[in-house]
Amino acid sequence: MIEVKDVYYTYPNGFTALRGVNLTIRKGECVAIMGENGAGKTTLVKHFNGLLKPTRGTVIVDGVETKDASVAQLSRKVGLVFQNPDHQFFSETVEEEVAFALRNFGFPEDEVERRVEKVLKRMGLLGYRKSSPFSLSGGEKKRLAIASIVVFEPEYLVLDEPTIGQDYIQKVEIRRVIDSYLETGRTVVIVTHDLEFVVDLRPRVVLMSRGRIIADGKAEEILSDSKLMDDASLLLPQMTELAYKLGNPKIPRTILDENDMLEVVKPLLKHRGGWRS
């Protein structure tokens, strides 16, 4: 598991981005970290693979304290997809970018070729394999960044704003990647502002504000709490907002989408043995 114990982090300019953060992420979990810009979300996940080391406190990954391990050692376990893909690329072609980590970790060449082919096809990038990563569109760059990490199947997949620049079909494919990861018992951590993506995924939700964790629990509980969402400067899901506006005490606050709403309002719409549409 990943254990964050009373972690503080202060940048060289004096800004304290994390203030006493405590968090445990267990294998097999899907966790969404949400909050306003500047809440400390990206700073926190950069501690998971040692890109940042705590100013105070400890971060432990599978029993190893990150202060005692290199980024290279930790990255084999914790694959981080950056929010800005340009900060992640350095190879001349798309296929070389995806193959780099595999070769660096000593995978045999036939396995490298098989995996690169498979992941490029899955992420809709096969036709760009000889192109420069920097020539791709914003959405294509994000999918390439994801491909370059999932190709070596780290135990922990950390995605920083994975749905930026993606259309509905591409979001569905990213969701499938996440689902396939979870099915193998691995862990997925997502930093995101994409509320509807989180509603569909129904992960454990961690809310952050001003460098602190202010809530941690099931999506149904956290995302339907108007005060918590306001404290994190986030909007409620559309169906949750509608439930509040209806103001009926029979409608629970755990409504996140239209399916939840339908199950609750069906009994209220009973009319002479049928349903009103």
Backbone as CSV, one residue per row, in Angstrom:
resi,resn,N_x,N_y,N_z,CA_x,CA_y,CA_z,C_x,C_y,C_z
1,MET,0.830,-1.193,0.000,0.000,0.000,0.000,0.872,1.252,0.000
2,ILE,0.252,2.384,-0.256,0.919,3.682,-0.163,0.428,4.343,1.121
3,GLU,1.373,4.717,1.973,1.036,5.353,3.243,1.647,6.749,3.303
4,VAL,0.802,7.729,3.533,1.242,9.121,3.685,0.984,9.506,5.134
5,LYS,2.050,9.833,5.852,1.935,10.062,7.288,2.386,11.467,7.661
6,ASP,1.412,12.309,8.033,1.653,13.670,8.527,2.639,14.426,7.617
7,VAL,2.344,14.419,6.333,3.262,15.003,5.350,3.014,16.495,5.144
8,TYR,4.105,17.238,5.230,4.142,18.649,4.864,5.110,18.788,3.694
9,TYR,4.789,19.698,2.800,5.747,19.981,1.720,5.753,21.478,1.434
10,THR,6.958,22.058,1.484,7.156,23.474,1.192,8.078,23.609,-0.008
11,TYR,7.614,24.331,-1.031,8.421,24.564,-2.228,9.558,25.539,-1.918
12,PRO,10.607,25.541,-2.751,11.750,26.443,-2.516,11.368,27.915,-2.386
13,ASN,10.243,28.324,-3.013,9.828,29.730,-2.920,9.119,30.050,-1.605
14,GLY,8.992,29.023,-0.737,8.387,29.246,0.568,6.923,28.885,0.671
15,PHE,6.285,28.505,-0.452,4.863,28.149,-0.429,4.685,26.739,0.122
16,THR,3.867,26.602,1.151,3.582,25.285,1.732,2.354,24.697,1.050
17,ALA,2.559,23.632,0.272,1.492,23.045,-0.545,0.751,21.925,0.175
18,LEU,1.429,21.238,1.096,0.794,20.167,1.874,0.982,20.460,3.351
19,ARG,-0.111,20.247,4.110,-0.089,20.595,5.530,-0.660,19.439,6.358
20,GLY,0.209,18.560,6.805,-0.219,17.475,7.680,-1.141,16.463,7.022
21,VAL,-0.794,16.016,5.825,-1.635,15.081,5.074,-1.407,13.651,5.555
22,ASN,-2.512,12.969,5.847,-2.486,11.546,6.201,-3.414,10.803,5.249
23,LEU,-2.890,9.772,4.610,-3.681,9.035,3.624,-3.094,7.640,3.444
24,THR,-3.970,6.643,3.369,-3.546,5.272,3.065,-4.306,4.797,1.845
25,ILE,-3.572,4.339,0.833,-4.172,3.798,-0.388,-3.763,2.337,-0.492
26,ARG,-4.742,1.465,-0.486,-4.469,0.027,-0.490,-4.516,-0.540,-1.904
27,LYS,-3.831,-1.642,-2.087,-3.826,-2.297,-3.397,-5.240,-2.697,-3.787
28,GLY,-5.544,-2.485,-5.066,-6.852,-2.829,-5.580,-7.868,-1.712,-5.502
29,GLU,-7.507,-0.602,-4.862,-8.445,0.511,-4.726,-8.435,1.411,-5.962
30,CYS,-9.561,2.074,-6.173,-9.646,3.174,-7.144,-9.968,4.424,-6.346
31,VAL,-9.086,5.414,-6.411,-9.210,6.617,-5.586,-9.163,7.849,-6.476
32,ALA,-10.130,8.731,-6.307,-10.135,10.009,-7.016,-9.798,11.109,-6.023
33,ILE,-8.764,11.901,-6.333,-8.372,13.030,-5.498,-8.873,14.301,-6.180
34,MET,-9.723,15.044,-5.462,-10.392,16.191,-6.058,-10.245,17.423,-5.163
35,GLY,-10.436,18.590,-5.769,-10.360,19.840,-5.020,-10.049,20.993,-5.945
36,GLU,-10.045,22.200,-5.396,-9.806,23.384,-6.220,-8.367,23.426,-6.716
37,ASN,-8.108,24.274,-7.716,-6.739,24.504,-8.168,-5.909,25.012,-6.996
38,GLY,-4.705,24.433,-6.840,-3.843,24.842,-5.746,-4.121,24.132,-4.436
39,ALA,-4.998,23.125,-4.461,-5.340,22.412,-3.223,-4.207,21.507,-2.741
40,GLY,-3.284,21.153,-3.651,-2.166,20.278,-3.279,-2.255,18.889,-3.880
41,LYS,-3.194,18.686,-4.798,-3.435,17.346,-5.358,-2.221,16.819,-6.118
42,THR,-1.721,17.615,-7.066,-0.573,17.176,-7.865,0.677,17.062,-7.011
43,THR,0.852,17.989,-6.094,1.991,17.905,-5.174,1.950,16.595,-4.399
44,LEU,0.769,16.207,-3.954,0.637,14.963,-3.187,1.025,13.753,-4.017
45,VAL,0.486,13.611,-5.221,0.759,12.384,-5.985,2.204,12.327,-6.468
46,LYS,2.877,13.475,-6.583,4.295,13.457,-6.957,5.158,12.886,-5.836
47,HIS,4.599,12.788,-4.642,5.313,12.139,-3.533,5.248,10.619,-3.641
48,PHE,4.276,10.100,-4.406,4.088,8.652,-4.458,5.238,7.935,-5.165
49,ASN,5.854,8.594,-6.153,6.987,7.949,-6.839,8.302,8.675,-6.587
50,GLY,8.330,9.513,-5.563,9.571,10.135,-5.136,10.010,11.358,-5.912
51,LEU,9.187,11.837,-6.842,9.553,13.069,-7.547,9.705,14.224,-6.561
52,LEU,8.892,14.199,-5.523,9.028,15.136,-4.411,9.211,14.337,-3.127
53,LYS,10.022,14.856,-2.230,10.236,14.219,-0.930,9.648,15.129,0.148
54,PRO,9.027,14.569,1.161,8.374,15.399,2.181,9.355,16.342,2.879
55,THR,8.900,17.553,3.109,9.654,18.470,3.965,9.613,17.963,5.399
56,ARG,8.455,17.395,5.736,8.254,16.789,7.045,7.279,15.634,6.885
57,GLY,7.431,14.580,7.668,6.556,13.425,7.556,7.177,12.349,6.678
58,THR,6.406,11.290,6.409,6.927,10.165,5.642,5.912,9.674,4.619
59,VAL,6.440,9.151,3.513,5.638,8.465,2.504,6.258,7.081,2.324
60,ILE,5.432,6.043,2.434,5.924,4.673,2.353,5.170,3.939,1.251
61,VAL,5.908,3.328,0.329,5.318,2.559,-0.766,5.722,1.101,-0.618
62,ASP,4.765,0.254,-0.348,5.020,-1.184,-0.140,6.177,-1.421,0.830
63,GLY,6.139,-0.693,1.942,7.115,-0.892,2.999,8.419,-0.138,2.840
64,VAL,8.603,0.567,1.722,9.839,1.314,1.470,9.578,2.811,1.597
65,GLU,10.318,3.478,2.465,10.174,4.924,2.611,10.774,5.618,1.395
66,THR,10.032,6.541,0.822,10.472,7.162,-0.435,11.773,7.941,-0.282
67,LYS,12.080,8.407,0.913,13.343,9.114,1.136,14.538,8.191,0.944
68,ASP,14.298,6.876,1.065,15.380,5.899,0.964,15.447,5.222,-0.397
69,ALA,14.641,5.675,-1.360,14.605,5.050,-2.684,14.718,6.116,-3.771
70,SER,15.243,5.697,-4.927,15.363,6.615,-6.061,14.043,6.688,-6.812
71,VAL,13.908,7.734,-7.632,12.715,7.862,-8.475,12.622,6.668,-9.422
72,ALA,13.773,6.217,-9.940,13.790,5.081,-10.860,13.248,3.819,-10.191
73,GLN,13.648,3.589,-8.948,13.164,2.408,-8.224,11.663,2.500,-7.960
74,LEU,11.206,3.659,-7.537,9.800,3.838,-7.206,8.918,3.848,-8.446
75,SER,9.441,4.350,-9.564,8.641,4.455,-10.790,8.291,3.091,-11.367
76,ARG,9.053,2.068,-11.028,8.708,0.722,-11.490,7.415,0.254,-10.839
77,LYS,7.158,0.749,-9.616,5.943,0.387,-8.894,4.821,1.402,-9.105
78,VAL,5.198,2.691,-9.144,4.215,3.769,-9.221,4.398,4.513,-10.541
79,GLY,3.494,4.299,-11.477,3.556,4.966,-12.772,2.717,6.227,-12.746
80,LEU,3.348,7.379,-12.935,2.652,8.661,-12.865,2.519,9.275,-14.252
81,VAL,1.282,9.557,-14.662,1.003,10.254,-15.919,0.820,11.727,-15.588
82,PHE,1.720,12.574,-16.090,1.706,13.984,-15.752,0.474,14.701,-16.288
83,GLN,0.112,15.782,-15.614,-0.983,16.612,-16.090,-0.635,17.235,-17.436
84,ASN,0.597,17.685,-17.582,1.067,18.251,-18.848,1.957,17.213,-19.532
85,PRO,1.470,16.556,-20.586,2.245,15.493,-21.235,3.599,15.960,-21.767
86,ASP,3.714,17.229,-22.159,4.985,17.725,-22.697,6.118,17.586,-21.692
87,HIS,5.789,17.561,-20.410,6.814,17.413,-19.371,7.281,15.967,-19.249
88,GLN,6.608,15.068,-19.948,6.895,13.642,-19.823,7.652,13.091,-21.026
89,PHE,7.559,13.766,-22.184,8.122,13.244,-23.430,9.575,13.666,-23.644
90,PHE,10.329,12.756,-24.261,11.703,13.101,-24.649,12.196,12.273,-25.829
91,SER,11.403,11.314,-26.292,11.823,10.468,-27.419,11.440,11.114,-28.748
92,GLU,12.058,10.637,-29.834,11.838,11.238,-31.151,10.545,10.789,-31.798
93,THR,10.096,9.576,-31.486,8.860,9.077,-32.088,7.918,8.543,-31.017
94,VAL,6.672,8.396,-31.400,5.647,7.892,-30.502,5.985,6.484,-30.026
95,GLU,6.382,5.597,-30.948,6.660,4.217,-30.540,7.893,4.129,-29.645
96,GLU,8.873,4.995,-29.869,10.053,5.004,-29.004,9.697,5.499,-27.602
97,GLU,8.771,6.440,-27.544,8.321,6.956,-26.244,7.668,5.848,-25.426
98,VAL,6.829,5.056,-26.069,6.135,3.978,-25.376,7.094,2.842,-25.020
99,ALA,8.077,2.603,-25.880,9.003,1.486,-25.670,10.087,1.794,-24.640
100,PHE,10.326,3.067,-24.375,11.478,3.456,-23.549,11.498,2.759,-22.193
101,ALA,10.397,2.852,-21.442,10.378,2.275,-20.093,10.576,0.764,-20.135
102,LEU,9.974,0.107,-21.128,10.113,-1.347,-21.240,11.576,-1.740,-21.426
103,ARG,12.265,-1.039,-22.306,13.691,-1.340,-22.535,14.518,-0.988,-21.304
104,ASN,14.152,0.098,-20.657,14.874,0.527,-19.467,14.735,-0.483,-18.337
105,PHE,13.579,-1.146,-18.274,13.334,-2.143,-17.236,13.787,-3.543,-17.655
106,GLY,14.372,-3.666,-18.853,14.968,-4.928,-19.266,14.033,-5.945,-19.886
107,PHE,12.891,-5.507,-20.431,11.996,-6.436,-21.110,12.653,-6.941,-22.401
108,PRO,12.467,-8.209,-22.766,13.012,-8.722,-24.028,12.377,-7.996,-25.214
109,GLU,13.127,-7.896,-26.316,12.701,-7.062,-27.444,11.395,-7.541,-28.068
110,ASP,11.178,-8.843,-28.141,9.920,-9.308,-28.723,8.725,-8.915,-27.855
111,GLU,8.924,-8.888,-26.540,7.869,-8.455,-25.627,7.641,-6.947,-25.744
112,VAL,8.729,-6.208,-25.942,8.618,-4.761,-26.143,7.754,-4.463,-27.363
113,GLU,8.048,-5.128,-28.467,7.302,-4.894,-29.709,5.827,-5.276,-29.555
114,ARG,5.565,-6.392,-28.873,4.192,-6.847,-28.691,3.395,-5.850,-27.850
115,ARG,3.996,-5.413,-26.771,3.293,-4.494,-25.866,3.072,-3.122,-26.509
116,VAL,4.075,-2.622,-27.205,3.954,-1.310,-27.855,2.828,-1.338,-28.880
117,GLU,2.805,-2.389,-29.697,1.758,-2.529,-30.713,0.366,-2.554,-30.060
118,LYS,0.245,-3.322,-29.000,-1.052,-3.490,-28.336,-1.554,-2.188,-27.730
119,VAL,-0.686,-1.476,-27.020,-1.133,-0.270,-26.323,-1.381,0.890,-27.280
120,LEU,-0.577,0.978,-28.360,-0.816,2.037,-29.344,-2.163,1.832,-30.041
121,LYS,-2.474,0.586,-30.340,-3.760,0.289,-30.968,-4.907,0.627,-30.019
122,ARG,-4.750,0.252,-28.773,-5.813,0.485,-27.790,-6.067,1.971,-27.576
123,MET,-5.026,2.784,-27.593,-5.176,4.209,-27.329,-5.399,5.023,-28.605
124,GLY,-5.605,4.334,-29.731,-5.906,5.036,-30.980,-4.726,5.801,-31.549
125,LEU,-3.515,5.302,-31.338,-2.306,6.023,-31.746,-1.438,5.242,-32.723
126,LEU,-1.925,4.104,-33.210,-1.108,3.251,-34.065,-0.654,3.976,-35.325
127,GLY,-1.516,4.826,-35.875,-1.167,5.547,-37.100,-0.151,6.646,-36.897
128,TYR,0.194,6.929,-35.638,1.152,8.002,-35.338,2.492,7.459,-34.830
129,ARG,2.707,6.152,-34.971,3.861,5.536,-34.312,5.200,6.137,-34.740
130,LYS,5.298,6.637,-35.962,6.555,7.225,-36.437,6.582,8.749,-36.278
131,SER,5.518,9.311,-35.740,5.433,10.766,-35.569,6.144,11.208,-34.297
132,SER,6.499,12.485,-34.245,7.056,13.055,-33.021,5.945,13.222,-31.993
133,PRO,6.194,12.893,-30.733,5.175,13.108,-29.700,4.701,14.558,-29.635
134,PHE,5.603,15.487,-29.960,5.281,16.905,-29.844,4.434,17.419,-31.006
135,SER,4.236,16.579,-32.035,3.404,16.974,-33.174,1.936,16.586,-32.977
136,LEU,1.634,15.858,-31.906,0.283,15.390,-31.662,-0.588,16.502,-31.090
137,SER,-1.906,16.310,-31.171,-2.843,17.241,-30.545,-2.789,17.061,-29.029
138,GLY,-3.428,17.975,-28.306,-3.424,17.886,-26.850,-4.016,16.586,-26.336
139,GLY,-5.152,16.169,-26.909,-5.783,14.922,-26.484,-4.945,13.706,-26.822
140,GLU,-4.300,13.732,-27.999,-3.437,12.617,-28.415,-2.207,12.523,-27.513
141,LYS,-1.669,13.669,-27.130,-0.513,13.673,-26.218,-0.880,13.042,-24.884
142,LYS,-2.070,13.368,-24.391,-2.500,12.798,-23.113,-2.623,11.281,-23.221
143,ARG,-3.177,10.777,-24.318,-3.308,9.328,-24.488,-1.947,8.665,-24.647
144,LEU,-1.012,9.355,-25.294,0.349,8.817,-25.413,1.011,8.744,-24.037
145,ALA,0.809,9.765,-23.225,1.379,9.760,-21.878,0.844,8.576,-21.072
146,ILE,-0.456,8.315,-21.203,-1.054,7.167,-20.510,-0.474,5.865,-21.051
147,ALA,-0.352,5.776,-22.380,0.181,4.562,-23.009,1.600,4.261,-22.536
148,SER,2.418,5.311,-22.384,3.820,5.118,-22.006,3.975,4.593,-20.582
149,ILE,2.923,4.723,-19.783,2.957,4.205,-18.413,2.274,2.845,-18.312
150,VAL,1.064,2.723,-18.849,0.337,1.450,-18.693,1.038,0.310,-19.417
151,VAL,1.900,0.621,-20.378,2.577,-0.424,-21.152,3.450,-1.313,-20.274
152,PHE,4.000,-0.780,-19.158,4.841,-1.633,-18.303,4.107,-2.089,-17.038
153,GLU,2.817,-1.775,-16.950,1.925,-2.319,-15.924,2.462,-2.160,-14.493
154,PRO,2.646,-0.911,-14.048,3.064,-0.704,-12.656,1.956,-1.111,-11.695
155,GLU,2.314,-1.395,-10.464,1.318,-1.795,-9.471,0.340,-0.666,-9.169
156,TYR,0.837,0.558,-9.215,0.012,1.727,-8.926,0.029,2.642,-10.152
157,LEU,-1.139,2.905,-10.701,-1.282,3.803,-11.848,-1.871,5.116,-11.348
158,VAL,-1.106,6.207,-11.506,-1.539,7.521,-11.033,-1.752,8.416,-12.246
159,LEU,-2.981,8.888,-12.422,-3.362,9.674,-13.596,-3.728,11.087,-13.154
160,ASP,-2.952,12.070,-13.605,-3.215,13.461,-13.258,-4.006,14.107,-14.394
161,GLU,-5.285,14.367,-14.155,-6.219,14.954,-15.132,-6.217,14.168,-16.459
162,PRO,-6.572,12.879,-16.435,-6.474,12.047,-17.634,-7.478,12.371,-18.728
163,THR,-8.594,13.033,-18.398,-9.645,13.230,-19.397,-9.585,14.593,-20.093
164,ILE,-8.593,15.412,-19.762,-8.475,16.715,-20.429,-8.257,16.505,-21.926
165,GLY,-9.054,17.194,-22.732,-8.901,17.130,-24.183,-9.458,15.885,-24.834
166,GLN,-10.185,15.051,-24.073,-10.711,13.804,-24.617,-12.207,13.936,-24.904
167,ASP,-12.644,13.359,-26.025,-14.080,13.326,-26.300,-14.703,12.128,-25.580
168,TYR,-15.997,11.938,-25.760,-16.716,10.895,-25.026,-16.136,9.504,-25.304
169,ILE,-15.883,9.193,-26.566,-15.381,7.863,-26.929,-14.010,7.619,-26.295
170,GLN,-13.162,8.643,-26.306,-11.835,8.497,-25.719,-11.908,8.347,-24.205
171,LYS,-12.866,9.041,-23.587,-13.058,8.877,-22.145,-13.502,7.453,-21.815
172,VAL,-14.340,6.889,-22.663,-14.779,5.505,-22.464,-13.583,4.563,-22.503
173,GLU,-12.650,4.791,-23.428,-11.470,3.930,-23.529,-10.573,4.087,-22.302
174,ILE,-10.429,5.314,-21.806,-9.649,5.530,-20.586,-10.315,4.815,-19.420
175,ARG,-11.633,4.854,-19.377,-12.367,4.132,-18.337,-12.086,2.632,-18.441
176,ARG,-12.037,2.106,-19.661,-11.750,0.678,-19.841,-10.345,0.323,-19.365
177,VAL,-9.388,1.212,-19.619,-8.025,0.997,-19.134,-8.031,0.918,-17.609
178,ILE,-8.750,1.838,-16.977,-8.848,1.847,-15.519,-9.507,0.566,-15.016
179,ASP,-10.604,0.177,-15.644,-11.314,-1.040,-15.234,-10.425,-2.279,-15.356
180,SER,-9.676,-2.349,-16.469,-8.812,-3.513,-16.669,-7.704,-3.558,-15.630
181,TYR,-7.239,-2.400,-15.218,-6.226,-2.331,-14.169,-6.778,-2.856,-12.848
182,LEU,-7.964,-2.398,-12.516,-8.573,-2.794,-11.255,-8.908,-4.283,-11.235
183,GLU,-9.266,-4.826,-12.391,-9.611,-6.246,-12.474,-8.429,-7.147,-12.162
184,THR,-7.211,-6.638,-12.349,-6.018,-7.441,-12.058,-5.497,-7.217,-10.640
185,GLY,-6.266,-6.470,-9.839,-5.872,-6.248,-8.455,-4.924,-5.094,-8.250
186,ARG,-4.646,-4.352,-9.325,-3.777,-3.188,-9.189,-4.568,-1.974,-8.699
187,THR,-3.858,-0.895,-8.462,-4.434,0.303,-7.857,-4.425,1.449,-8.848
188,VAL,-5.496,2.247,-8.854,-5.577,3.428,-9.717,-5.896,4.645,-8.856
189,VAL,-5.093,5.697,-9.023,-5.332,6.971,-8.356,-5.505,8.029,-9.443
190,ILE,-6.597,8.789,-9.352,-6.904,9.784,-10.370,-7.005,11.156,-9.715
191,VAL,-6.261,12.117,-10.252,-6.453,13.518,-9.884,-7.299,14.131,-10.985
192,THR,-8.447,14.703,-10.628,-9.337,15.170,-11.687,-10.323,16.226,-11.203
193,HIS,-10.740,17.079,-12.158,-11.856,17.994,-11.957,-13.091,17.504,-12.721
194,ASP,-12.948,16.393,-13.435,-14.023,15.883,-14.288,-15.050,15.153,-13.433
195,LEU,-16.022,15.904,-12.951,-16.999,15.381,-12.007,-17.820,14.231,-12.586
196,GLU,-18.256,14.373,-13.830,-19.093,13.328,-14.422,-18.315,12.026,-14.628
197,PHE,-17.015,12.136,-14.926,-16.170,10.943,-15.058,-16.092,10.210,-13.718
198,VAL,-15.955,10.967,-12.636,-15.888,10.375,-11.302,-17.232,9.754,-10.920
199,VAL,-18.327,10.436,-11.251,-19.660,9.901,-10.957,-19.848,8.545,-11.620
200,ASP,-19.405,8.442,-12.866,-19.538,7.190,-13.609,-18.656,6.096,-13.015
201,LEU,-17.480,6.474,-12.533,-16.514,5.508,-12.010,-16.858,5.033,-10.595
202,ARG,-17.440,5.912,-9.787,-17.808,5.615,-8.390,-16.607,5.128,-7.559
203,PRO,-15.519,5.885,-7.526,-14.371,5.460,-6.731,-14.491,5.930,-5.286
204,ARG,-13.504,5.636,-4.495,-13.319,6.326,-3.220,-12.879,7.747,-3.566
205,VAL,-13.433,8.728,-2.879,-13.124,10.124,-3.182,-12.404,10.777,-1.999
206,VAL,-11.286,11.436,-2.312,-10.538,12.215,-1.329,-10.624,13.674,-1.754
207,LEU,-11.220,14.511,-0.895,-11.324,15.939,-1.190,-10.198,16.687,-0.494
208,MET,-9.561,17.614,-1.243,-8.490,18.427,-0.686,-8.833,19.904,-0.808
209,SER,-8.341,20.673,0.146,-8.476,22.127,0.107,-7.319,22.744,0.887
210,ARG,-6.616,23.659,0.256,-5.531,24.408,0.905,-4.498,23.495,1.563
211,GLY,-4.144,22.442,0.853,-3.069,21.583,1.325,-3.460,20.531,2.339
212,ARG,-4.759,20.416,2.606,-5.225,19.444,3.594,-6.313,18.554,2.995
213,ILE,-6.461,17.361,3.551,-7.583,16.493,3.188,-8.766,16.869,4.075
214,ILE,-9.887,17.214,3.447,-11.057,17.638,4.217,-12.165,16.580,4.218
215,ALA,-12.048,15.567,3.366,-13.040,14.485,3.352,-12.465,13.287,2.620
216,ASP,-12.922,12.102,3.023,-12.426,10.863,2.434,-13.511,9.808,2.620
217,GLY,-14.049,9.295,1.496,-15.092,8.297,1.632,-15.671,7.878,0.298
218,LYS,-16.807,7.212,0.319,-17.453,6.753,-0.900,-17.928,7.938,-1.730
219,ALA,-17.896,7.767,-3.050,-18.335,8.833,-3.945,-19.760,9.261,-3.633
220,GLU,-20.637,8.280,-3.357,-22.041,8.588,-3.095,-22.210,9.496,-1.886
221,GLU,-21.329,9.360,-0.918,-21.425,10.161,0.303,-20.763,11.530,0.136
222,ILE,-19.576,11.536,-0.459,-18.804,12.781,-0.552,-19.395,13.733,-1.588
223,LEU,-19.676,13.208,-2.783,-20.095,14.074,-3.883,-21.529,14.578,-3.740
224,SER,-22.285,14.014,-2.815,-23.656,14.484,-2.601,-23.769,15.383,-1.374
225,ASP,-22.641,15.695,-0.751,-22.631,16.568,0.431,-22.345,17.996,-0.025
226,SER,-23.372,18.829,-0.026,-23.237,20.177,-0.586,-22.208,21.022,0.156
227,LYS,-22.128,20.875,1.473,-21.160,21.670,2.233,-19.729,21.268,1.920
228,LEU,-19.475,19.946,1.889,-18.127,19.480,1.565,-17.712,19.932,0.167
229,MET,-18.618,19.803,-0.787,-18.298,20.183,-2.157,-18.041,21.680,-2.260
230,ASP,-18.802,22.458,-1.519,-18.580,23.902,-1.501,-17.236,24.235,-0.867
231,ASP,-16.897,23.542,0.205,-15.600,23.763,0.866,-14.431,23.459,-0.062
232,ALA,-14.634,22.505,-0.992,-13.592,22.127,-1.951,-13.712,22.906,-3.257
233,SER,-14.629,23.882,-3.296,-14.854,24.719,-4.493,-15.239,23.878,-5.702
234,LEU,-16.072,22.867,-5.475,-16.541,21.997,-6.546,-18.065,22.089,-6.662
235,LEU,-18.562,21.901,-7.879,-20.000,21.865,-8.102,-20.545,20.482,-7.763
236,LEU,-21.806,20.426,-7.374,-22.463,19.140,-7.177,-22.748,18.501,-8.531
237,PRO,-22.826,17.162,-8.605,-23.310,16.518,-9.833,-24.697,17.039,-10.179
238,GLN,-25.038,17.057,-11.452,-26.300,17.647,-11.898,-27.519,17.014,-11.234
239,MET,-27.532,15.691,-11.139,-28.676,15.014,-10.533,-28.753,15.283,-9.031
240,THR,-27.608,15.432,-8.381,-27.598,15.768,-6.962,-28.173,17.161,-6.749
241,GLU,-27.764,18.076,-7.614,-28.278,19.442,-7.542,-29.799,19.455,-7.725
242,LEU,-30.284,18.640,-8.671,-31.718,18.550,-8.901,-32.432,17.992,-7.672
243,ALA,-31.841,16.985,-7.038,-32.443,16.396,-5.840,-32.579,17.435,-4.736
244,TYR,-31.561,18.272,-4.567,-31.635,19.331,-3.564,-32.743,20.325,-3.900
245,LYS,-32.854,20.646,-5.188,-33.864,21.627,-5.592,-35.283,21.080,-5.417
246,LEU,-35.448,19.774,-5.610,-36.760,19.176,-5.388,-37.161,19.250,-3.921
247,GLY,-36.160,19.128,-3.051,-36.399,19.334,-1.633,-37.322,18.330,-0.984
248,ASN,-37.504,17.170,-1.578,-38.391,16.159,-1.008,-37.596,15.294,-0.023
249,PRO,-38.024,15.190,1.236,-37.272,14.405,2.223,-37.170,12.928,1.865
250,LYS,-38.033,12.448,0.948,-37.959,11.053,0.531,-36.840,10.811,-0.481
251,ILE,-36.263,11.887,-0.973,-35.179,11.759,-1.953,-33.846,11.859,-1.218
252,PRO,-33.087,10.784,-1.131,-31.829,10.800,-0.382,-30.759,11.633,-1.071
253,ARG,-29.764,12.029,-0.288,-28.691,12.869,-0.819,-27.578,12.054,-1.474
254,THR,-27.798,10.757,-1.656,-26.777,9.918,-2.285,-26.975,9.827,-3.792
255,ILE,-27.855,10.646,-4.345,-28.108,10.627,-5.784,-26.952,11.298,-6.524
256,LEU,-26.384,10.590,-7.499,-25.304,11.164,-8.297,-25.660,11.257,-9.771
257,ASP,-26.472,10.322,-10.268,-26.786,10.351,-11.693,-28.255,10.005,-11.926
258,GLU,-28.632,9.945,-13.212,-30.037,9.725,-13.554,-30.543,8.353,-13.116
259,ASN,-29.673,7.353,-13.071,-30.092,6.023,-12.627,-30.465,6.032,-11.148
260,ASP,-29.655,6.737,-10.337,-29.987,6.876,-8.917,-31.329,7.578,-8.752
261,MET,-31.514,8.642,-9.518,-32.740,9.427,-9.416,-33.957,8.592,-9.804
262,LEU,-33.821,7.808,-10.852,-34.941,7.009,-11.339,-35.414,6.023,-10.289
263,GLU,-34.464,5.384,-9.595,-34.837,4.395,-8.583,-35.593,5.030,-7.429
264,VAL,-35.279,6.290,-7.144,-35.924,6.967,-6.019,-37.297,7.512,-6.386
265,VAL,-37.416,8.060,-7.594,-38.675,8.728,-7.949,-39.732,7.782,-8.501
266,LYS,-39.350,6.569,-8.878,-40.348,5.620,-9.398,-41.556,5.479,-8.468
267,PRO,-41.330,5.226,-7.171,-42.494,5.077,-6.278,-43.326,6.358,-6.185
268,LEU,-42.664,7.524,-6.371,-43.372,8.791,-6.263,-44.208,9.076,-7.504
269,LEU,-43.912,8.344,-8.577,-44.618,8.589,-9.845,-45.729,7.559,-10.103
270,LYS,-45.998,6.719,-9.103,-47.027,5.690,-9.268,-48.383,6.353,-9.527
271,HIS,-49.071,5.856,-10.511,-50.358,6.469,-10.819,-51.277,5.412,-11.438
272,ARG,-52.264,4.988,-10.639,-53.238,4.004,-11.124,-52.581,2.749,-11.677
273,GLY,-51.580,2.232,-10.972,-50.949,0.982,-11.360,-49.883,1.123,-12.434
274,GLY,-49.620,2.360,-12.908,-48.590,2.539,-13.931,-47.620,3.621,-13.540
275,TRP,-46.831,4.084,-14.502,-45.838,5.128,-14.244,-46.112,6.325,-15.153
276,ARG,-45.993,7.476,-14.578,-46.018,8.679,-15.418,-44.612,8.912,-15.945
277,SER,-44.508,9.273,-17.215,-43.183,9.537,-17.775,-42.725,10.932,-17.381
